[in-house]
Amino acid sequence: PLLSFSSSLTFHIPILPDGTDWSFDGGFVAVANLACSISNNEEGVKLVRMAATQIDSLCPQVINAALTLAARPQSKVAQDNMDVFKDQWEKQVRVLTEAVDDITSVDDFLSVSENHILEDVNKCVIALQEGDVDTLDRTAGAIRGRAARVIHIINAEMENYEAGVYTEKVLEATKLLSETVMPRFAEQVEVAIEALSANVPQPFEENEFIDASRLVYDGVRDIRKAVLMIRTPEELEDDSDFEQEDYDVRSRTSVQTEDDQLIAGQSARAIMAQLPQEEKAKIAEQVEIFHQEKSKLDAEVAKWDDSGNDIIVLAKQMCMIMMEMTDFTRGKGPLKNTSDVINAAKKIAEAGSRMDKLARAVADQCPDSACKQDLLAYLQRIALYCHQLNICSKVKAEVQNLGGELIVSGTGVQSTFTTFYEVDCDVIDGGRASQLSTHLPTCAEGAPIGSGSSDSSMLDSATSLIQAAKNLMNAVVLTVKASYVASTKYQKVYGTAAVNSPVVSWKMKAPEKKPLVKREKPEEFQTRVRRGSQKKHISPVQALSEFKAMDSF
């Protein structure tokens, strides 16, 4: 609207304000408020509302500048004033657009754009049949603008992903829309406008225009389908179940897609979510056991203040990452593909190495040989379980569709679905040495596992991952306890020298602050005052008369 309005003023076309709709915002404020009402991003909502307020206040100023220029079209000052407000308006519109984009997910944006393009296509067809050239031109321009914005947003979104099958399919759909569909649509719009604008109506193919319009809608719909290719069934059924994030608030750059991670258009996490109910029940049992170990770790780290204690900080980080890995086995959480699981295992290994370094420094200062040997034994467990977790996550799976049946075969050093049983770690009283025994069954590369069923193989992979995470969680709990015990030992022996320069600082976490005196609620206080004010005042004469009546009685 602003461009057509300023063009009218530039060419000195008379503009009558009476009875004219001077609303420039084009529904910006209404759309922004609607986006704010369905968003959980508090900071983003504040920015959107602020930008919408500025747009709302700037709109009448733009109109006044335009009316001034219309009244004095030869005035240089009026023209400069109009240019200033025009630039300011365009700047505020860009700010509002970016703010709304920040609180709107790509899935929601594509869904809304698809519906709007469908409405505009119907308007174009109706305008074509009625011979309304202005509506046809304006609506066709809106379609081209929406399509260009979809292409721009999706191309920018794909830059956050690693190149692979997923990005290739999405970019192929956007390329088809931009290079093939939209030029044909623009050509048909130009032909239709020329035919309708001629003094003598010229014949043209209406079906060609309808087909070109339909291809625009189909192109946007294909882009949306390609983008949703890695979504899980839970995400597709209900957008409110997205774990963003919050997690949300997770970084989109963490999602990586490799060529072998998309199987029949689905991510590894989506495949895990489609396991039969029996396998899901077995995984749920393992997850329940894992949650029991997690509750132990939570209870242990909740005692200590993590400021100045990197062991507690690392324990919390490892716990969080292991929770994400177990959620992956249930088809949930921020980890979508095997590369995400591999990166998570690497982070756990790095945190385990840092914890090993700190705990060994504590053990070196511990004079009690028994406590020192116990701590070193627990550190060996952490190293072992981190290694197991790395193996479970690094080995990939190839899924082949042979005759309609998914066949899973292992590739790499070991099978993807190698099962790691719980490792027995017993500290021998005599030499205080750790005895570690493992059972690591392997299979030949490319050989079918078990009966060849992909579901059972997926189940083995999930249980292996959960079992390794549970063992590591238990080892972390024991390491935290042993580190504290060893710290108390060397503090008693070396006195103030060890207290002033400890490896980590063990301070009890301060309890939550509570008021010493229970504060009265305002409503309760007002209630008591109101009840007291409602008491009847008995006059002395009435009380005396009642006393006399009782005395005579």
C-alpha positions in Angstrom: 0.0 0.0 0.0 2.8 2.4 0.8 4.4 2.0 -2.6 1.2 2.6 -4.6 0.4 5.5 -2.3 3.8 7.2 -2.8 3.6 6.5 -6.5 0.4 8.4 -6.7 1.9 11.4 -4.9 5.0 11.3 -7.1 3.0 11.5 -10.3 0.7 14.2 -8.7 -2.4 12.1 -8.9 -5.2 13.8 -6.9 -6.0 12.0 -3.6 -9.2 12.6 -1.8 -9.0 11.8 1.9 -12.8 11.8 2.4 -14.1 8.3 2.5 -10.7 6.8 1.8 -9.2 4.0 3.9 -5.9 5.4 5.0 -4.9 2.4 7.1 -1.3 1.5 6.1 -0.5 -1.1 8.7 -2.1 -3.8 6.5 -3.0 -5.8 9.6 0.6 -5.8 10.9 -0.4 -5.0 14.4 -3.3 -7.5 14.5 -1.0 -10.3 13.1 1.7 -9.4 15.6 -0.7 -9.5 18.5 -2.0 -12.9 17.3 1.6 -14.3 17.1 2.3 -13.0 20.6 -0.8 -14.7 22.0 0.4 -18.2 20.8 4.1 -17.8 21.7 5.9 -18.9 24.8 9.0 -16.7 24.1 8.6 -13.9 26.7 11.5 -11.9 25.5 10.5 -12.2 21.9 6.9 -11.2 22.7 8.2 -8.0 24.4 10.1 -7.1 21.3 7.2 -7.8 19.0 4.8 -5.7 21.1 7.3 -2.9 21.2 7.7 -2.9 17.4 3.9 -3.1 16.9 3.4 -0.1 19.1 5.9 1.9 17.1 4.2 0.9 13.9 0.8 1.9 15.3 2.1 5.3 16.3 4.0 5.9 13.1 1.0 5.1 10.8 -0.9 8.5 11.3 2.4 10.4 10.9 3.0 8.8 7.5 -0.6 9.7 6.5 -0.2 13.3 7.6 3.1 13.6 5.6 1.4 12.2 2.5 -1.5 14.6 2.9 0.9 17.5 3.2 2.7 16.4 0.0 -0.7 16.0 -1.8 -1.7 19.5 -0.8 1.7 21.0 -1.9 3.1 18.6 -4.6 5.7 21.2 -5.7 7.2 21.7 -2.2 10.7 20.3 -1.8 10.3 20.3 2.0 7.1 18.3 1.8 8.8 15.8 -0.5 11.8 15.4 1.8 9.4 15.0 4.8 7.5 12.2 3.0 10.8 10.4 2.1 11.9 10.5 5.7 8.7 9.0 7.0 8.7 6.5 4.1 12.2 5.2 5.0 11.2 5.1 8.7 8.1 3.1 7.9 10.0 0.6 5.9 12.6 0.2 8.7 9.9 -0.4 11.3 8.2 -2.9 9.1 11.5 -4.8 8.8 12.0 -4.7 12.6 8.5 -6.0 13.2 8.9 -8.8 10.6 12.2 -10.0 12.1 10.7 -9.9 15.6 7.7 -11.9 14.6 10.0 -14.4 12.8 12.0 -14.9 16.0 8.9 -16.1 17.9 7.4 -18.1 15.0 8.7 -21.6 14.2 9.4 -22.6 10.6 6.6 -25.2 10.7 4.0 -22.6 11.7 5.3 -20.1 9.1 5.0 -22.7 6.3 1.5 -23.7 7.4 0.3 -20.1 7.5 2.0 -19.2 4.2 0.4 -22.2 2.5 -3.1 -21.3 3.7 -2.6 -17.6 2.6 -1.4 -18.6 -0.8 -4.4 -20.9 -1.3 -6.7 -18.0 -0.4 -4.8 -15.6 -2.8 -5.0 -18.2 -5.6 -8.7 -18.4 -5.2 -9.0 -14.6 -5.2 -6.9 -14.5 -8.4 -9.2 -16.9 -10.1 -12.3 -15.0 -9.1 -10.8 -11.7 -10.2 -9.9 -13.3 -13.5 -13.4 -14.5 -14.1 -14.9 -11.2 -13.1 -12.4 -9.2 -15.2 -11.1 -7.2 -12.2 -7.6 -6.2 -13.3 -6.6 -4.3 -10.2 -7.5 -7.1 -7.8 -5.8 -9.6 -10.1 -2.6 -7.6 -10.2 -2.6 -6.8 -6.5 -3.3 -10.4 -5.4 -0.8 -11.9 -7.9 1.8 -9.6 -6.4 0.9 -10.8 -2.9 1.4 -14.4 -4.1 4.8 -13.6 -5.6 5.8 -11.9 -2.4 4.7 -14.8 -0.2 6.5 -17.3 -2.4 9.7 -15.3 -2.4 9.6 -15.0 1.4 9.1 -18.7 1.8 12.1 -19.4 -0.4 14.2 -16.9 1.5 13.3 -18.2 4.9 13.8 -21.9 4.0 17.1 -21.3 2.3 18.3 -19.5 5.4 17.0 -22.3 7.6 18.8 -25.0 5.7 22.1 -23.2 6.4 21.8 -24.4 10.0 22.0 -28.0 8.8 24.8 -30.0 7.4 24.6 -30.9 3.8 22.8 -34.3 3.3 19.8 -36.0 1.9 17.4 -33.8 4.0 18.8 -30.5 2.9 19.1 -31.6 -0.7 15.4 -32.5 -0.9 14.3 -29.2 0.7 16.6 -27.1 -1.5 15.4 -29.0 -4.5 11.8 -28.1 -3.7 12.7 -24.4 -3.2 14.7 -24.3 -6.4 11.8 -25.8 -8.4 9.5 -23.2 -7.0 11.8 -20.2 -7.7 13.2 -21.2 -11.1 10.3 -23.0 -12.7 7.0 -22.4 -11.1 7.1 -18.7 -10.2 8.4 -17.6 -13.7 5.5 -19.4 -15.3 3.0 -17.9 -12.9 4.4 -14.4 -13.6 4.1 -15.0 -17.3 0.5 -16.1 -17.1 -0.4 -13.1 -14.9 1.1 -10.8 -17.4 -0.8 -12.4 -20.2 -4.1 -12.2 -18.3 -3.6 -8.6 -17.4 -2.8 -7.6 -20.9 -5.8 -9.4 -22.2 -8.2 -7.9 -19.7 -6.7 -4.4 -20.0 -7.1 -4.2 -23.8 -9.8 -2.0 -25.2 -11.1 -5.0 -27.1 -11.1 -8.1 -24.9 -8.6 -10.6 -26.2 -9.0 -14.4 -25.8 -6.6 -16.2 -23.5 -6.3 -19.6 -21.9 -7.9 -19.4 -18.5 -7.0 -23.0 -17.7 -3.3 -22.2 -18.2 -3.6 -19.4 -15.5 -5.4 -21.8 -13.1 -2.8 -24.5 -13.6 0.1 -22.0 -13.0 -1.6 -20.8 -9.9 -2.2 -24.4 -8.6 1.5 -25.2 -9.2 2.5 -22.3 -6.9 0.3 -23.7 -4.1 1.7 -27.2 -4.8 5.2 -26.0 -4.7 4.8 -24.4 -1.3 3.1 -27.5 0.0 6.0 -29.7 -1.3 8.5 -27.4 0.5 6.5 -27.8 3.7 6.4 -31.6 3.3 10.2 -31.7 2.7 10.8 -29.6 5.8 8.6 -31.9 8.0 10.4 -35.0 6.8 12.6 -35.3 9.9 9.8 -34.6 12.4 8.5 -37.3 14.7 4.8 -38.5 14.7 4.3 -36.8 18.1 5.6 -33.5 16.7 3.4 -33.7 13.7 0.2 -34.6 15.7 0.6 -31.8 18.2 2.9 -28.9 17.9 2.6 -28.1 21.6 4.5 -31.3 22.3 7.8 -29.9 20.9 10.5 -30.3 23.6 12.3 -27.1 23.0 13.9 -26.2 23.3 12.7 -25.7 25.2 14.8 -27.5 25.7 13.1 -24.9 23.1 15.3 -23.5 23.8 17.7 -25.7 22.0 20.0 -24.4 19.2 18.9 -25.3 15.7 22.6 -25.4 14.6 23.0 -28.6 16.7 20.9 -30.6 14.4 23.0 -32.4 11.8 21.9 -34.7 9.1 24.1 -37.2 7.3 23.3 -39.3 4.2 22.8 -42.5 6.1 20.7 -41.0 8.8 17.5 -40.5 6.8 15.8 -43.8 6.1 12.7 -43.6 3.9 12.4 -39.9 4.7 12.6 -40.3 8.5 15.2 -39.5 11.1 16.7 -42.0 13.5 14.6 -40.6 16.3 11.4 -40.9 14.3 12.2 -44.6 13.7 12.7 -45.1 17.4 9.4 -43.5 18.1 7.7 -46.0 15.7 8.8 -49.2 17.5 6.0 -51.6 18.5 4.4 -51.2 21.9 6.1 -54.3 23.3 9.6 -52.9 22.5 8.5 -49.5 23.8 7.5 -51.2 27.1 10.8 -52.9 27.5 12.6 -49.6 26.8 10.4 -47.9 29.4 11.5 -50.5 32.0 15.1 -49.7 31.3 14.4 -46.0 31.4 12.7 -46.4 34.8 15.8 -48.1 36.2 17.9 -45.2 34.7 15.6 -42.7 36.4 16.2 -44.4 39.8 20.0 -43.9 39.3 19.4 -40.3 38.2 17.4 -39.6 41.4 20.4 -40.8 43.4 22.7 -38.5 41.6 20.2 -35.6 42.0 20.1 -36.2 45.7 23.8 -36.3 46.0 24.6 -33.2 44.0 21.7 -31.3 45.6 23.7 -31.2 48.9 26.6 -29.2 47.5 27.0 -25.7 46.2 28.4 -25.9 42.7 30.3 -22.6 42.9 34.0 -23.5 43.2 33.3 -27.2 42.8 33.8 -28.3 39.2 33.2 -32.0 40.1 29.5 -31.2 40.9 29.2 -29.0 37.8 30.6 -31.8 35.6 28.3 -34.4 37.3 25.2 -32.2 36.5 26.4 -31.8 32.9 26.9 -35.5 32.4 23.5 -36.2 33.9 21.7 -33.8 31.6 23.4 -35.2 28.5 22.6 -38.8 29.5 19.0 -37.8 30.0 18.9 -36.5 26.4 20.4 -39.8 25.1 17.8 -41.9 27.0 15.1 -39.7 25.6 16.4 -40.4 22.1 15.7 -44.1 22.6 12.1 -43.2 23.2 11.8 -41.0 20.1 11.9 -37.8 22.1 14.3 -35.1 23.2 16.6 -32.7 21.2 18.7 -35.5 19.7 17.3 -36.4 16.3 20.0 -38.4 14.5 23.0 -40.6 15.2 25.4 -37.7 14.7 23.7 -35.9 17.6 24.1 -39.0 19.8 27.7 -39.3 18.8 28.3 -35.6 19.7 26.5 -36.2 23.0 28.8 -39.2 23.8 31.8 -37.0 22.9 30.7 -34.4 25.4 30.2 -37.0 28.1 33.7 -38.4 27.4 35.2 -34.9 27.6 33.3 -34.2 30.9 34.5 -37.6 32.2 38.1 -36.8 31.4 37.9 -33.5 33.2 36.3 -35.2 36.2 39.0 -37.8 36.1 41.7 -35.1 36.2 40.1 -33.3 39.1 39.4 -36.5 41.1 42.9 -37.8 40.6 44.3 -34.5 41.9 42.1 -35.0 45.0 43.3 -38.6 45.3 47.0 -37.5 45.1 46.5 -35.3 48.1 44.6 -37.9 50.1 46.9 -39.6 52.8 44.4 -42.4 53.4 45.3 -45.3 51.0 41.9 -47.0 51.4 40.0 -43.9 50.3 42.5 -43.2 47.6 42.1 -46.7 46.1 38.3 -46.5 46.2 38.3 -43.2 44.4 40.7 -44.5 41.7 38.6 -47.6 41.3 35.5 -45.5 40.7 37.4 -43.4 38.1 38.2 -46.6 36.3 34.5 -47.3 36.1 33.9 -43.9 34.6 36.5 -44.4 31.9 35.1 -47.8 31.1 31.5 -46.7 30.8 32.4 -43.6 28.8 34.2 -45.9 26.4 31.1 -48.1 26.2 28.8 -45.1 25.6 31.1 -44.0 22.8 31.0 -47.4 21.1 27.2 -47.5 21.4 26.8 -44.1 19.8 29.6 -44.1 17.1 28.7 -47.3 15.3 26.0 -46.6 12.7 23.3 -48.7 11.1 22.4 -49.4 7.5 18.8 -50.0 6.8 17.9 -51.5 3.5 14.4 -51.9 2.1 14.4 -55.3 0.6 11.0 -56.5 -0.6 9.1 -54.1 1.6 11.0 -55.3 4.8 13.6 -53.3 6.6 16.8 -55.2 7.2 19.3 -53.8 9.6 23.0 -54.7 9.3 25.9 -53.5 11.3 28.8 -51.5 9.9 31.9 -50.3 11.5 34.2 -51.8 14.2 31.3 -53.5 16.0 27.7 -54.0 15.4 25.4 -51.1 16.1 23.4 -53.2 18.4 26.1 -54.7 20.4 24.7 -55.2 23.9 26.8 -54.1 26.9 25.7 -55.9 30.0 26.2 -54.4 33.4 29.8 -54.5 34.4 30.7 -56.1 37.7 33.1 -53.8 39.5 34.1 -55.2 42.9 36.8 -53.6 45.1 39.0 -56.4 46.5 39.7 -55.8 50.2 43.2 -57.3 50.1 44.9 -55.2 47.4 42.0 -52.6 47.0 42.3 -53.2 43.3 39.3 -53.0 41.0 38.2 -56.1 39.2 36.4 -55.2 35.9 34.8 -58.0 33.9 32.9 -57.2 30.7 30.9 -59.2 28.2 31.0 -57.7 24.8 29.3 -59.9 22.2 30.1 -58.9 18.6 29.0 -59.9 15.2 30.6 -59.9 11.8 30.3 -56.8 9.6 27.2 -56.8 7.5 25.9 -60.0 9.0 22.2 -60.0 10.1 21.6 -59.8 13.8 19.4 -62.3 15.5 16.4 -63.0 13.3 17.1 -60.0 11.1 14.3 -58.0 12.5 14.9 -54.3 12.6 12.6 -53.8 15.7 14.6 -56.3 17.8 17.8 -54.7 16.6 16.6 -51.3 17.5 15.5 -52.6 20.9 19.0 -54.0 21.5 20.6 -50.7 20.5 18.3 -48.8 22.8 18.8 -51.0 25.8 22.6 -51.0 25.3 22.6 -47.2 25.3 20.4 -47.0 28.4 22.4 -49.7 30.3 25.7 -47.9 29.6 24.2 -44.6 30.7 22.8 -46.1 33.9 26.2 -47.7 34.7 28.0 -44.3 34.1 25.4 -42.5 36.3 26.1 -44.9 39.2 29.8 -44.5 38.8 29.5 -40.7 38.9 27.5 -40.9 42.1 30.1 -43.1 43.8 32.9 -40.8 42.5 31.3 -37.7 44.0 30.9 -39.4 47.4 34.5 -40.8 47.3 35.9 -37.4 46.3 34.2 -35.7 49.3 35.5 -38.4 51.7 39.0 -38.1 50.3 38.9 -34.3 50.6 38.0 -34.5 54.3 40.9 -36.9 54.8 43.6 -34.6 53.4 42.1 -31.6 55.1 42.5 -33.1 58.5 46.1 -34.2 57.9 47.5 -31.1 56.2 45.5 -28.5 58.1 45.2 -25.0 56.9 47.6 -25.5 53.9 45.1 -27.9 52.3 42.1 -25.8 53.3 43.5 -22.6 51.7 44.3 -24.3 48.4 41.9 -27.2 47.8 41.3 -28.8 44.4 37.6 -28.3 44.8 35.6 -26.5 47.4 33.0 -28.6 49.3 30.3 -26.3 50.7 26.9 -27.4 51.7 24.2 -25.8 49.6 22.3 -23.1 51.5 18.7 -24.0 52.2 15.9 -22.0 50.7 15.1 -18.8 52.6 11.9 -18.9 54.6 10.4 -16.2 56.8 10.9 -16.6 60.5 7.4 -15.2 61.3 4.5 -16.2 59.2 3.2 -13.3 57.4 -0.5 -12.6 57.5 -2.3 -12.6 54.1 -4.0 -9.3 53.3 -7.3 -11.0 52.6 -7.2 -12.6 56.0 -6.4 -9.3 57.7 -9.2 -7.5 56.0 -11.6 -10.3 56.8 -10.8 -10.0 60.6 -11.2 -6.2 60.4 -14.5 -6.6 58.6 -15.8 -9.1 61.1 -14.8 -6.9 64.0 -16.5 -3.9 62.6 -19.8 -5.8 62.2 -20.1 -6.3 66.0 -23.2 -4.7 67.6 -22.7 -1.9 70.1 -25.0 -2.4 73.1 -25.9 0.8 74.9 -25.4 0.8 78.7 -29.1 1.4 79.3 -30.0 -1.7 77.3 -27.4 -3.8 79.2 -28.7 -2.5 82.5 -32.3 -3.4 81.6 -31.3 -6.9 80.7 -29.5 -7.2 84.0 -32.5 -6.1 85.9 -34.7 -8.5 84.0 -32.4 -11.4 85.0 -32.3 -10.2 88.6 -36.0 -10.1 88.9 -36.3 -13.5 87.4 
